[in-house]
Amino acid sequence: AVVETLVYKLEKAADQIGARTLVLGGGVAANSRLRARVAEVAEKSGRRALLPRHDLCTDNGAMIAAAAHFRLISDGPTSLDDGATPGLILPTIG
């Protein structure tokens, strides 16, 4: 049901903006069922599907963990009361 919901929303969004290409990225792009359905929908609608190689389908969690590691090394531990910093520029923490 999740794959069908994602594909449905992708197709509706593509129709609304007139997209000629469907792009899948991030960790979810490693899902073989989702990849197959996106490719199928693209072909049926005359669109192109861009699907990354599996080794490029990374999860943002790994990036966040790496950033936290370097932040810990450079600044030491922080308080659990510290808030989130949306848009944190990574070069400033390395």
C-alpha positions as CSV (number, residue, x, y, z in Angstrom):
1,A,0.0,0.0,0.0
2,V,2.9,2.4,0.8
3,V,4.5,1.9,-2.7
4,E,1.2,2.5,-4.4
5,T,0.5,5.6,-2.4
6,L,4.0,7.0,-3.2
7,V,3.6,6.2,-6.9
8,Y,0.1,7.7,-7.1
9,K,1.3,10.9,-5.5
10,L,4.4,11.1,-7.7
11,E,2.2,10.6,-10.8
12,K,-0.3,13.2,-9.7
13,A,2.4,15.8,-9.0
14,A,4.1,15.1,-12.3
15,D,0.8,15.6,-14.1
16,Q,0.2,18.9,-12.3
17,I,3.5,20.4,-13.3
18,G,3.9,18.7,-16.6
19,A,7.0,16.8,-15.7
20,R,8.6,14.7,-18.4
21,T,11.0,12.9,-16.0
22,L,10.3,11.0,-12.8
23,V,13.2,11.0,-10.3
24,L,13.7,8.7,-7.4
25,G,16.3,9.4,-4.7
26,G,17.4,8.8,-1.2
27,G,17.2,5.6,0.8
28,V,13.7,4.8,-0.4
29,A,15.1,4.5,-4.0
30,A,16.7,1.2,-3.0
31,N,13.2,-0.4,-2.7
32,S,12.9,-2.8,-5.7
33,R,9.1,-2.7,-5.8
34,L,9.1,1.1,-5.8
35,R,11.7,1.2,-8.5
36,A,9.8,-1.2,-10.7
37,R,6.5,0.7,-10.2
38,V,8.1,4.1,-11.0
39,A,9.7,2.7,-14.1
40,E,6.4,1.2,-15.1
41,V,4.4,4.4,-14.6
42,A,7.1,6.4,-16.4
43,E,7.0,4.1,-19.4
44,K,3.2,4.1,-19.6
45,S,3.0,7.9,-19.4
46,G,5.7,8.5,-21.9
47,R,8.0,9.9,-19.2
48,R,11.6,9.1,-18.4
49,A,12.5,7.5,-15.1
50,L,15.8,8.4,-13.4
51,L,16.7,5.7,-10.8
52,P,20.1,5.8,-9.1
53,R,22.3,2.7,-8.8
54,H,21.7,0.9,-5.5
55,D,25.0,1.9,-4.1
56,L,24.0,5.5,-4.4
57,C,20.7,5.1,-2.6
58,T,21.8,6.4,0.8
59,D,19.9,7.1,3.9
60,N,20.2,10.6,5.4
61,G,20.7,9.0,8.8
62,A,24.2,8.0,7.9
63,M,25.0,11.6,6.9
64,I,23.5,13.0,10.1
65,A,25.5,10.4,12.1
66,A,28.8,11.5,10.3
67,A,28.0,15.1,10.9
68,A,27.3,14.4,14.6
69,H,30.6,12.5,14.9
70,F,32.7,15.4,13.6
71,R,30.7,17.9,15.7
72,L,31.4,15.7,18.8
73,I,35.1,15.6,18.0
74,S,35.4,19.3,17.4
75,D,33.1,20.7,20.1
76,G,32.6,17.8,22.6
77,P,29.2,16.7,23.9
78,T,26.2,19.0,24.0
79,S,23.4,19.3,26.5
80,L,20.3,17.3,25.9
81,D,18.5,20.6,26.2
82,D,20.0,21.9,22.9
83,G,17.5,22.4,20.2
84,A,17.6,21.4,16.6
85,T,19.5,23.6,14.1
86,P,17.6,23.4,10.8
87,G,19.8,24.4,7.8
88,L,23.1,23.8,9.8
89,I,26.0,24.4,7.4
90,L,28.1,21.3,7.6
91,P,31.5,22.9,6.9
92,T,31.1,24.9,10.1
93,I,31.1,21.7,12.2
94,G,34.1,19.8,10.8
